[in-house]
């Protein structure tokens, strides 16, 4: 089991805000958490550095591009013999 990181109530609130909308500005987060923008920046950097936040994801809405059906296909193959 990986090391569990310790976060406080404010960190939890910041993470909830970012989970809802990852592009929320530090100014808006500061306002919602009732802390300074500098404090948000410092906490965000710590959350990133410790691996609690590990990326940002962009998703494209396929239907907005005219796609009616999206299919993900995975293929696994195995060799029948060593000479292939």
DSSP file (Angstrom, degrees, kcal/mol; ACC not computed):
  #  RESIDUE AA STRUCTURE BP1 BP2  ACC     N-H-->O    O-->H-N    N-H-->O    O-->H-N    TCO  KAPPA ALPHA  PHI   PSI    X-CA   Y-CA   Z-CA
    1    1 A X              0   0    0      0, 0.0     3,-0.1     0, 0.0     0, 0.0   0.000 360.0 360.0 360.0 129.7    0.0    0.0    0.0
    2    2 A X        -     0   0    0      1,-0.1     2,-0.1     0, 0.0     0, 0.0  -0.216 360.0 -81.5 -65.1 157.9    1.5    3.4   -1.0
    3    3 A X        -     0   0    0      1,-0.1     2,-0.5     0, 0.0    -1,-0.1  -0.369  46.3-127.8 -58.8 131.5    2.3    5.9    1.7
    4    4 A X        -     0   0    0     -3,-0.1     2,-0.2    -2,-0.1    -1,-0.1  -0.723  21.0-138.4 -85.0 128.0   -0.9    7.8    2.7
    5    5 A X        -     0   0    0     -2,-0.5     2,-0.5    45,-0.0    -1,-0.0  -0.576  12.0-127.5 -85.6 148.0   -0.4   11.5    2.5
    6    6 A X        +     0   0    0     -2,-0.2     2,-0.3     0, 0.0    -1,-0.0  -0.844  32.7 171.0 -99.1 127.4   -1.8   13.8    5.2
    7    7 A X        -     0   0    0     -2,-0.5     2,-0.1     3,-0.0     0, 0.0  -0.951  21.0-135.8-130.8 154.3   -4.0   16.6    4.2
    8    8 A X     >  -     0   0    0     -2,-0.3     4,-2.3     1,-0.0     5,-0.2  -0.342  38.1 -86.8-100.6-174.9   -6.2   19.0    6.2
    9    9 A X  H  > S+     0   0    0      1,-0.2     4,-2.2     2,-0.2     5,-0.1   0.857 126.4  51.2 -61.8 -37.8   -9.7   20.3    5.7
   10   10 A X  H  > S+     0   0    0      2,-0.2     4,-2.6     1,-0.2    -1,-0.2   0.917 109.4  49.8 -68.5 -42.5   -8.6   23.2    3.5
   11   11 A X  H  > S+     0   0    0      1,-0.2     4,-2.6     2,-0.2    -2,-0.2   0.920 110.6  51.4 -58.8 -42.8   -6.6   20.9    1.2
   12   12 A X  H  X S+     0   0    0     -4,-2.3     4,-2.2     1,-0.2    -2,-0.2   0.906 109.6  49.2 -60.9 -42.4   -9.7   18.7    1.0
   13   13 A X  H  X S+     0   0    0     -4,-2.2     4,-2.2     2,-0.2    -1,-0.2   0.912 110.4  50.6 -64.7 -42.4  -11.8   21.7    0.0
   14   14 A X  H  X S+     0   0    0     -4,-2.6     4,-2.6     1,-0.2    -2,-0.2   0.925 110.6  49.6 -59.9 -45.1   -9.3   22.8   -2.6
   15   15 A X  H  X S+     0   0    0     -4,-2.6     4,-2.3     1,-0.2    -1,-0.2   0.885 109.3  51.5 -63.3 -39.1   -9.3   19.2   -4.1
   16   16 A X  H  X S+     0   0    0     -4,-2.2     4,-1.9     2,-0.2    -1,-0.2   0.909 110.7  48.5 -63.8 -41.6  -13.1   19.1   -4.2
   17   17 A X  H  X S+     0   0    0     -4,-2.2     4,-2.2     1,-0.2    -2,-0.2   0.941 114.4  45.1 -62.9 -47.6  -13.1   22.5   -6.0
   18   18 A X  H  < S+     0   0    0     -4,-2.6    -2,-0.2     1,-0.2    -1,-0.2   0.822 108.6  57.3 -67.7 -30.9  -10.5   21.3   -8.5
   19   19 A X  H  < S+     0   0    0     -4,-2.3     3,-0.3    -5,-0.2    -1,-0.2   0.903 109.6  45.2 -65.5 -39.8  -12.3   17.9   -9.0
   20   20 A X  H  < S+     0   0    0     -4,-1.9     2,-0.3     1,-0.3    -2,-0.2   0.914 139.3   2.2 -67.9 -42.8  -15.4   19.8  -10.0
   21   21 A X    ><  -     0   0    0     -4,-2.2     3,-1.8    -5,-0.2    -1,-0.3  -0.800  62.5-165.4-150.6 100.3  -13.6   22.1  -12.4
   22   22 A X  T 3  S+     0   0    0     -3,-0.3    -4,-0.1    -2,-0.3    -3,-0.1   0.639  88.0  60.6 -66.0 -14.0   -9.8   21.7  -12.8
   23   23 A X  T 3  S+     0   0    0     -5,-0.1    -1,-0.3     2,-0.0     2,-0.1   0.240  70.8 134.9 -98.5  14.1   -9.4   25.1  -14.4
   24   24 A X    <   -     0   0    0     -3,-1.8    -6,-0.0    -7,-0.1    -3,-0.0  -0.414  59.6-115.2 -61.9 133.9  -10.8   27.1  -11.4
   25   25 A X     >  -     0   0    0      1,-0.1     4,-2.4    -2,-0.1     5,-0.2  -0.309  13.3-120.4 -71.1 154.7   -8.5   30.1  -10.8
   26   26 A X  H  > S+     0   0    0      1,-0.2     4,-2.8     2,-0.2     5,-0.2   0.841 115.3  58.9 -61.2 -32.4   -6.5   30.4   -7.6
   27   27 A X  H  > S+     0   0    0      2,-0.2     4,-2.1     1,-0.2    -1,-0.2   0.927 107.8  44.1 -62.7 -45.2   -8.4   33.6   -6.9
   28   28 A X  H  > S+     0   0    0      2,-0.2     4,-2.4     1,-0.2    -2,-0.2   0.902 113.7  50.1 -67.2 -41.2  -11.8   31.8   -7.0
   29   29 A X  H  X S+     0   0    0     -4,-2.4     4,-2.5     1,-0.2     5,-0.2   0.927 110.0  51.3 -61.8 -44.0  -10.4   28.9   -4.8
   30   30 A X  H  X>S+     0   0    0     -4,-2.8     5,-1.9     1,-0.2     4,-1.2   0.909 110.3  49.3 -59.0 -42.9   -9.1   31.5   -2.3
   31   31 A X  H  <5S+     0   0    0     -4,-2.1     3,-0.3     1,-0.2    -1,-0.2   0.927 113.7  45.0 -63.2 -45.2  -12.5   33.1   -2.2
   32   32 A X  H  <5S+     0   0    0     -4,-2.4    -1,-0.2     1,-0.2    -2,-0.2   0.834 119.6  41.0 -69.6 -32.0  -14.3   29.9   -1.6
   33   33 A X  H  <5S-     0   0    0     -4,-2.5    -1,-0.2    -5,-0.2    -2,-0.2   0.535 105.4-127.0 -92.5  -7.5  -11.8   28.6    1.0
   34   34 A X  T  <5S+     0   0    0     -4,-1.2     2,-0.3    -3,-0.3    -3,-0.2   0.914  71.1 113.1  59.7  45.1  -11.5   32.0    2.7
   35   35 A X  S   <S-     0   0    0     -5,-1.9    -1,-0.2    -6,-0.1    -2,-0.1  -0.863  72.7 -83.8-134.4 170.5   -7.6   32.0    2.4
   36   36 A X     >  -     0   0    0     -2,-0.3     4,-1.9     1,-0.1     5,-0.1  -0.327  32.1-118.4 -75.1 159.0   -5.2   34.1    0.4
   37   37 A X  H  > S+     0   0    0      1,-0.2     4,-2.6     2,-0.2     5,-0.2   0.884 117.2  56.1 -61.5 -38.8   -4.3   33.5   -3.2
   38   38 A X  H  > S+     0   0    0      1,-0.2     4,-2.4     2,-0.2    -1,-0.2   0.883 105.6  50.7 -60.6 -39.0   -0.7   32.9   -2.0
   39   39 A X  H  > S+     0   0    0      2,-0.2     4,-2.5     1,-0.2    -1,-0.2   0.893 110.2  49.5 -66.4 -39.6   -1.8   30.2    0.4
   40   40 A X  H  X S+     0   0    0     -4,-1.9     4,-3.0     2,-0.2    -2,-0.2   0.941 111.2  49.4 -63.0 -46.8   -3.8   28.5   -2.4
   41   41 A X  H  X S+     0   0    0     -4,-2.6     4,-2.5     1,-0.2    -2,-0.2   0.914 112.4  47.7 -58.0 -45.4   -0.7   28.6   -4.6
   42   42 A X  H  X S+     0   0    0     -4,-2.4     4,-2.0     2,-0.2    -1,-0.2   0.916 114.3  45.8 -63.8 -44.5    1.5   27.2   -1.9
   43   43 A X  H  X S+     0   0    0     -4,-2.5     4,-2.8     2,-0.2    -2,-0.2   0.904 111.7  52.1 -66.2 -41.2   -0.9   24.4   -1.1
   44   44 A X  H  X S+     0   0    0     -4,-3.0     4,-2.4     1,-0.2    -2,-0.2   0.931 109.6  49.1 -60.5 -46.5   -1.4   23.6   -4.7
   45   45 A X  H  X S+     0   0    0     -4,-2.5     4,-2.9     1,-0.2    -1,-0.2   0.895 112.6  48.2 -60.7 -40.5    2.3   23.3   -5.3
   46   46 A X  H  X S+     0   0    0     -4,-2.0     4,-2.3     2,-0.2     6,-0.3   0.916 111.0  49.8 -66.7 -42.5    2.6   21.0   -2.2
   47   47 A X  H  <>S+     0   0    0     -4,-2.8     6,-2.0     1,-0.2     5,-1.5   0.874 115.2  45.0 -62.6 -36.9   -0.3   18.8   -3.4
   48   48 A X  H ><5S+     0   0    0     -4,-2.4     3,-1.1     4,-0.2    -2,-0.2   0.929 112.8  49.9 -70.3 -46.8    1.4   18.6   -6.8
   49   49 A X  H 3<5S+     0   0    0     -4,-2.9    -2,-0.2     1,-0.3    -1,-0.2   0.849 110.7  49.1 -63.3 -36.4    4.8   17.9   -5.4
   50   50 A X  T 3<5S-     0   0    0     -4,-2.3    -1,-0.3    -5,-0.2    -2,-0.2   0.496 115.9-113.6 -84.1  -2.8    3.6   15.1   -3.1
   51   51 A X  T < 5S+     0   0    0     -3,-1.1    -3,-0.2     2,-0.3    -2,-0.1   0.527  85.2 119.0  86.4   5.5    1.7   13.4   -5.9
   52   52 A X  S   <S+     0   0    0     -5,-1.5     2,-0.5    -6,-0.3    -4,-0.2   0.920  84.9  38.1 -69.0 -41.8   -1.8   14.0   -4.6
   53   53 A X  S    S+     0   0    0     -6,-2.0    -2,-0.3    -9,-0.2    -1,-0.2  -0.949  74.2 164.7-101.9 125.2   -2.4   16.0   -7.7
   54   54 A X        -     0   0    0     -2,-0.5     2,-0.3     1,-0.3    -1,-0.1   0.237  52.7 -19.4-130.7  17.2   -0.7   14.3  -10.6
   55   55 A X        -     0   0    0      2,-0.0     2,-0.4     0, 0.0    -1,-0.3  -0.886  51.7-111.7 163.0 168.6   -2.2   15.7  -13.8
   56   56 A X        -     0   0    0     -2,-0.3     2,-0.5    -3,-0.1    -3,-0.0  -0.978  28.0-151.0-125.0 141.1   -4.8   17.5  -15.6
   57   57 A X        -     0   0    0     -2,-0.4     2,-0.5     2,-0.0   -35,-0.1  -0.937   5.0-161.5-118.9 133.3   -7.1   15.8  -18.1
   58   58 A X        -     0   0    0     -2,-0.5     2,-0.4     2,-0.0    -2,-0.0  -0.944  10.9-165.0-108.9 132.8   -8.8   17.3  -21.1
   59   59 A X        -     0   0    0     -2,-0.5     2,-0.4     2,-0.0    -2,-0.0  -0.958   8.9-145.8-119.2 137.4  -11.7   15.5  -22.6
   60   60 A X        -     0   0    0     -2,-0.4     2,-1.0     5,-0.0     3,-0.1  -0.830  16.9-129.6 -99.3 137.1  -13.2   16.1  -26.0
   61   61 A X    >   -     0   0    0     -2,-0.4     3,-1.2     1,-0.2     4,-0.5  -0.764  18.7-162.5 -85.6 103.6  -16.9   15.7  -26.5
   62   62 A X  G > >S+     0   0    0     -2,-1.0     5,-1.9     1,-0.3     3,-1.4   0.836  85.2  60.1 -59.2 -34.8  -17.1   13.5  -29.6
   63   63 A X  G > 5S+     0   0    0      1,-0.3     3,-1.4     3,-0.2    -1,-0.3   0.806  95.9  61.8 -66.1 -26.7  -20.7   14.3  -30.3
   64   64 A X  G < 5S+     0   0    0     -3,-1.2    -1,-0.3     1,-0.3    -2,-0.2   0.684 103.7  51.2 -70.7 -15.3  -19.8   18.0  -30.7
   65   65 A X  G < 5S-     0   0    0     -3,-1.4    -1,-0.3    -4,-0.5    -2,-0.2   0.296 128.0 -98.4-101.4   7.1  -17.6   17.0  -33.6
   66   66 A X  T < 5S+     0   0    0     -3,-1.4     2,-0.4     1,-0.3    -3,-0.2   0.474  75.5 142.1  93.6   2.2  -20.4   15.0  -35.3
   67   67 A X      < -     0   0    0     -5,-1.9    -1,-0.3     1,-0.1    -2,-0.1  -0.636  28.2-173.8 -79.0 131.7  -19.4   11.5  -34.1
   68   68 A X        +     0   0    0     -2,-0.4     2,-0.4     1,-0.3    -1,-0.1   0.696  69.9  26.9 -96.2 -22.3  -22.5    9.4  -33.3
   69   69 A X        -     0   0    0     -7,-0.1     2,-0.5     2,-0.0    -1,-0.3  -0.994  61.6-160.3-145.3 132.9  -20.8    6.4  -31.9
   70   70 A X        -     0   0    0     -2,-0.4     2,-0.4    -3,-0.1    -7,-0.0  -0.954  12.8-174.1-113.9 131.9  -17.4    5.9  -30.1
   71   71 A X        -     0   0    0     -2,-0.5     2,-0.5     2,-0.0    -2,-0.0  -0.992  11.3-161.1-129.3 129.3  -15.9    2.5  -30.0
   72   72 A X        -     0   0    0     -2,-0.4     2,-0.4     2,-0.0    -2,-0.0  -0.945  15.0-171.6-106.1 127.0  -12.7    1.5  -28.1
   73   73 A X        -     0   0    0     -2,-0.5     2,-0.4     2,-0.0    -2,-0.0  -0.972   7.1-167.8-123.4 131.9  -11.2   -1.8  -29.3
   74   74 A X        -     0   0    0     -2,-0.4     2,-0.4     2,-0.0    -2,-0.0  -0.950   4.1-165.8-116.3 139.6   -8.4   -3.7  -27.6
   75   75 A X        -     0   0    0     -2,-0.4     2,-0.5     2,-0.0    -2,-0.0  -0.990   4.3-172.5-127.6 129.3   -6.5   -6.6  -29.3
   76   76 A X        -     0   0    0     -2,-0.4     2,-0.3     2,-0.0    -2,-0.0  -0.981   9.8-172.9-118.7 129.2   -4.2   -9.0  -27.6
   77   77 A X        -     0   0    0     -2,-0.5     2,-0.4     0, 0.0    -2,-0.0  -0.864   8.7-159.6-120.6 157.2   -2.2  -11.5  -29.6
   78   78 A X        -     0   0    0     -2,-0.3     2,-0.2     0, 0.0     3,-0.0  -0.990  25.2-114.0-132.6 142.5    0.0  -14.4  -28.7
   79   79 A X        -     0   0    0     -2,-0.4     3,-0.1     1,-0.1     4,-0.0  -0.513  13.3-151.3 -74.0 142.4    2.6  -16.1  -30.8
   80   80 A X  S    S+     0   0    0      1,-0.2     2,-0.3    -2,-0.2    -1,-0.1   0.822  77.8   2.1 -82.7 -32.8    1.9  -19.6  -31.8
   81   81 A X  S >  S-     0   0    0     -3,-0.0     3,-1.2     1,-0.0    -1,-0.2  -0.952  76.6-103.2-148.4 170.0    5.6  -20.6  -31.9
   82   82 A X  T 3  S+     0   0    0     -2,-0.3    -1,-0.0     1,-0.2    -3,-0.0   0.714 110.1  64.6 -67.3 -23.5    9.0  -19.1  -31.2
   83   83 A X  T 3         0   0    0      1,-0.2    -1,-0.2    -4,-0.0    -4,-0.0   0.492 360.0 360.0 -83.8  -3.0    9.9  -18.6  -35.0
   84   84 A X    <         0   0    0     -3,-1.2    -1,-0.2     0, 0.0    -2,-0.1   0.477 360.0 360.0 -82.4 360.0    7.2  -16.0  -35.7
